Amino acid sequence: MQLEKDSIQGSVNGEAPFAFRRKFLSALVATAGSAVLAACGGGSDSGVADSVADRQRRRWGSNAGSSTAASTPAAASTPASTTTAASTPTSTNNSSTSSNTSTSTAGVVLDTSFGVKGDGTTNDRKALQAAIDGSVGQILLITGKSRIDMAGLDLRNKSHIRFADGASIKLLSYNAEVYQMIRVWDVDGVVIENAYIDGSKELNSSKTGEWGMGISINGATNLTIDGATTINCWGDGIYLDNSCSGSNAYSKNITINNHHAIGCRRQGMSVGSVSGLTLNSPIWENIGGTAPGAGIDFEPDNNQTVLENIKINSPTSKNCAGPGIQIWLSSFPSNVKKTVNIAITNHVDQGSKVAAFSVQALPSGSNCTGAITSTNPVWGRSLSSAYIFADWDPSGPKVTVTNPK
C-alpha cells in the first residue's frame, strides 16, 4: 500500500498540528475511483460521481421508489457464500433498551392475525405488509421466522413494529443488485424494536452491486430504532438519506440505539444526509465484500444534503475491511454554505484493516464550516495508522481527535 505525507494539517490532544499519513482512495477501497452512495438505497460508482437522480434512474428505472418493484423472487440458487456466524436470531440479540419496552402487551396486534406464517419457508411479504397497514396506531408483534421476497416492506406513519425474542425477517433466494427489506420512507413517528433483519447475501446469485439494504431510511422524521440486528445484507445494514419522492426532504430527528450490523458487504451503516442523528452503542462487525467496507460511512451524494447535529456515543467497529468510521465529503461542497457537526465519543476499533477513523476528500473552497470530533477513542493500532486525515479544505470543518489511546 503506497503511503505519502500529506500537507494537510490536523490536531490531536490540542497539541501542535502535525502531518498525517495519506492513503490514496485506490488503497482505501481497493478499486479505482470514488465510492459514492446512491440515493434511496445507496450505491458506488467506480468512476466520477454523477447526479443522484440520474444514477437512480439508471439503476432502478421507472420503478424507483415503488414498493411493487421486483416483487417476484428469483428462483432458488446455490448459495454464493457461507452465511456469517450468528445468522440465527436468539434472545440475546435484544438490547436492554428495547427489552424493557417489549414486555408490554397493551395495544399489541399479532402478525399471525393477518395470516403471517413465520415458519421459515413461506413468503410472508404480502401478509406482513397487510399487517403493517392494518396495525397503525398499535404495536405489531412479529412472532416467527418470516421469509420475504426482495420487494420489501413499507412502514407507514406511526408504525410501531416489535420483534419477539427469536423472531426474524429473512430474504428468500434472489438475483439482484438492489433491494430494501424495510423502507422507512417519508413517514413520521415510526418505532422499530428488536428487529432481526437478514439480507441473505449467501442466497444472492448475483455477483455484482452493493445496494441491498436491511433498513432504508429516506425522508423520515422522528424515528426510533431500538436493538436492531442487521445481518448479511448485500449492501448496508442501515442506509440513511434524503427523501426519494423528489422533495429531497431531509431525514430529521433519528435515534438508533444498540444497532448491531454483522457481515454486511458494504457498510454497517451509511449516512448520506440527516439533520439530527443520535447513535447509541452501535456495533459494526465483520463488514466487507465490496468497497468501502466501513463500519459507518458518512458520504453525501450531492450538495442538496446536510450533516447536522450528529452524535455517535460509544460505537464499536470490529474487523471492517475499510475504516471503522469514514467521513468522505467529495460531493458535499456547493455555493450554499454548509455546516457539518459530527461528535463521536468513546469509539472502540478492533482490527479494521484500513484505519479506525478516516476523514478525507473535502475540496478547497468547499464553503463548509463546523466541527468533526472524536473524543476518547481506543484504537487497536498506532495513531499514525489508525487515523487518516487527508485532502481537506484548510477552511473547512475543524477535525479534532482528543485523548486517543
N, C-alpha and C positions, 0 to 999 in steps of 0.2 A: 504494500500500500504506500503510495507516494505521499510524503509529508513535506510541508514547507512552512516557513514562518510567514505569518500574515501581519500586515501593517496595521490592521485594526487593533485598537487597544481596549481592554476591559479592566474591571477591578474585582478583586477578591478580598474579603475581610476589610474593605475600606483602605487597603494599602495602596501603594503607588501602582499605576497601571503597568501591565506587562504584556508582551506579545504572546498570543495563544497559537498553538499549533493548528494548522489548517488542513482539513482533509477535503479534497475535491468531491463534488457530488457523485462523480463516477465511482469513487471509492465508497462513498456513503451508501449508495443504493445498488451498486454492482451492475448498473446499466447506464447507458448514455442518456443525457437529457434530464429535465426536471421532473420530479414526482409531484404532480398536482392532483388535487382532489376534484372529482366531478360533482356537480350539484346533484342533490336528491338521491344520494346513494354513494357518491364518491368515485374517483377514477384516477388513473395515472397515465399520462401520455409520455411516450418515450421521446417526443420531440418538444418543440417550443409550445408553451401553454397557449391554448386558443380560448375563445369565449365559452363561458359556461353553457349558454343557450345552444350554440352550435354543436358543442360536444354532446350535450344531452340529446339533441335531435338525432345526431348520427348514431348514437348507441341505442336509443330507446325507440326512435321513430315516433309515429303518431300516438303510440300507446303510453308515452311518458306520463307518469303520474296517475295512470289508471289502475284501479285495483283489480281489473279483469285481465290485465296484460299477462300473457304467458300462463294462462290458467290451467293448461294441460300438462301434467307432469311428464317428464321424459321416461322412456322405458327403463327398467332396471338395468344397471350395468355393473360390471366388475368394479369393486372399489378401487379408486385411484391411489389411495394411500391408507396407511393404518390409522385408525381412529386414535386421537390423542387420549392419553390416560385421563381418567375422571370424566368420561363421556356419559356415564350413567349417574343421574341425579340421586342424591341421598339427602337425608335430613340435615346433613352438615353444610349443605350449600346455602342454608338460610341464615341471614345475618341476625345479630341481636336486635338491630333496629327494626327489621321487618317482622321478626318472630313475635315481638311484643304486640304488634298490631294484629297479627294473623290469628290470635286466639279468639277474637271477637267474631260472633256469627250473626250480629244484628244486620238485617238487610242483605244477607248473603243469598245469592242465587247459584245453584249448582249448574255446571256446564252440561251435565248429563240430562238435565230437564229440557235441553234443546236438541237432544239426540247425539251428543258427543259421545263416542265410544271410549276413547282413551285406552285402546287395547294394544297400542304399539304397532298396529298394522293398518288399520282403516284410515283412509284420507278423511280427516275431520275438519278440513278447512271451511267448507260451507256451513257446517253445523256450528263451528266456533264463531264464524262471522255472524251468524244468526244470534248466537248467544251474546256477543258483544253488542249488537244492535238492540237486542231486547232487554238488556240489563242496565242501560244508562240510568244513573241515579241510585244504583245499588252496587253491591260488590259481587263481581262474577268470580266464582271459585273454580279454577282449573284443577281437576281431581285426578286425572290419569296421565298416561303417557301417550299424548296425541301426536299424530303424524299429519303433516300438511304438504300440499304441493307448493311450488315456488311462487304462485300468485300472491301469497302472503295475506296478512290480516290488517284491516284498517280500524284504528281506535277512533272513538267519537268524543265530542265534548263531554267532559265529566266522566269518561270511562274510568272504572276502578277495577283493575284486574289483579287477582291474587292467586298465587300458585300454592296448593297444598304441599306438604313435605313429600318429596319423591315425584311430584308431578312435573311434566316437561312438555315442550313442543319441539319436534324434530322434523327436519325436511325429509321427504321421500326422495328416492333417486331422481336425478335431474341431469340436464346437459345445458349449462347456461353460464354466462359471464356475470349476469346481473340478477339480483333479487333483493327484496326487503322482507324479512319474515314478519316483523311487526312495524307498521307505519304509524308514526305519531306526527301527522301532517296537518298543519293549520287548525289545531284544536287547542282547547284551553282546559286547564284543571284536571288533567289525567294523572292517575296514580297507578303505578305498577309495583307489585310486591312479590318478592321471592321468585321472580321469573327464572326459568331454566330453559335457555334457547340454544338449540343445537343445529348449526348450519350444515352438518353432514358433508363436510368437504371431501370426505372419503367416498361419498356416493356421487360426486360430480364427475361425469365422463368428459367434460370439457377440460382442456389443459391450459386455457388462456383466460384472461380477465382477472379482475380483483374487486368486483363491485357487488359482492354478495354480503348483505348486511343483516346482522341479527336484529337490532332495533335501529330504525331510521327515523331521526327527528328533524323535521323541516318546518319552520314557521310556527312551532308550538310555543305556548306560553303557560307559565305556572305549572310546570311538570315536575312530579316527584317520582323517582325510581329508587326503590329500596331493595337491596340484597339480590340484585340480578346477576346471574351467571350466563355468559355468552361464550359458547364453545364451538370450535371448529368451523367458524364462518369463513366463507370463500374470500371475504374482504375484511370488514371491520366488525368487532363486536357491537359497538355503538357508533353511529355516524350522526353528526350534529351540524346543521347548516340553515341557511335562509329558506323561505318558502319556495316550493316548486310551482306555485299557482300562477306565477307571472307578477305577483305583487312584490316579490323579493323581500317580504316582511321578515324581520329578524326573529329568531327564536329568543325568548326572553324568560328570565327567572326559572332556570333549570337547576334542580337539585338532584344529585345522584349519589346515593350512599352505598358503600360496600359493593361496588361493581367488581366482578371477577371475570376477566377475559382470559380464556385459555385456548391456545392452539389456533388462534385466528391467523389467516395468511398474511394480511396486510398490516393492520393495526389492532391493538386492543380497543382504541377509541380514536376517531378523527374528529377534529373541530375545524369547520370552515368559517363559521360565523355564529356569534352569540353575544347577547347583552345580558349579563348576569348569570354566571355559572358557578355552582359550588360542587366540588367533588370531594367527598369524604372517604378516606381509606380505600381507594381503588387498588386493585392488584391486576397487573397486565403481565401475563406469564406465557413463556414459550411461543412468542409471536414471531412469525416468519413464514416465508414461502414465496413472497413477492415483495418488491420494494414499496415503501421504505422499511417496513418491518419494525416500526416503532411501538413502544408501549402506548403512548399517546402522541399524536401529531397535530399541531396547530398549523394549518396551511390553507389560507384563504384562496379561493379560485380567482377572485377579481376584486376591484376596488369598491364594489357595492356591499361589501361585507363589513362586520365590526368584530372586534375582540375587546370587549369591555367588561370590567368588573368580574374577573375570573379568579377564583380561589381554589387551589388544589391542596388539600390537607392530608398529610401522611400517606402519599402514594407509594406503591412498591412496584418496581419493574424488575422482572426476572427473565434472564435468558432470551432477551429480544435480539433478533437478527440485526436490527438497526439500533438507533438510540433508544434509551429508556424513555426520555422526553425529548421531542423535537419541536422547534419553532422555526418555521420556514416561510418567509414573508415576501417572496419574489414578486407575487402578483397583487400585493396589497396596496402599493402606493397609488395616489391619484392627485388631482388638483384640489380635492376636498381634504381638509385637514383631518387626520385620524389620530385617535388616542388609544394606545394599547396598554392595558393593565392586566398583567398576569402575575399572581403571587403564589409561589409554591413553598410549602413548609414541610420539613421533615421527610424529604424524598429519600427512599432507600432503593439503591440499584444493586442487583446481583447478577453479574455475568452478561449484561447487554454488550454485544460484540463491537459496535461502532463507538459508542460513548454512552455515558449515563445521561448527559444533558448537552443538547446541541442547539445553538441559536445562530441562524445564518440567513443570508440572502435578502437583506433589505437594501435596495439600491440607494446610492447617494441622491439627495434631493427628494426624498420619499414623502415629505410633508407629514411625517408621523412623529408623534411625541409619546410620552408615557413612561412606564416602568415595567421591567420584567425582572422578578427577583426569585432567587432560590435561597431559602434560609435553613440552616442546619441540615444540609444533605449528608447522607452517609453513602459513599460510593466505593464499591469494592475494587478500586484500582487507583493508580496515581492520578493526581489532579491534572497533570498535563495531558493524559489520555482520556480522562473522564469527562472533561469539559471542552467542547468545541465552540469557539466564538469567532466568526469569520464573515467577510463580505457584508459589513454592517455600516449603514449610514451613520457617520460620526455625530450627526444632529438628531438621530433617531431616538427611540426609547432607550433609557438608561438600563443597562443589563448588569445586575449585581448578584454575586454569589457570596453569602455570608456564612462564616464558620463551617466550611466543608470539612468532612472527615473521611 
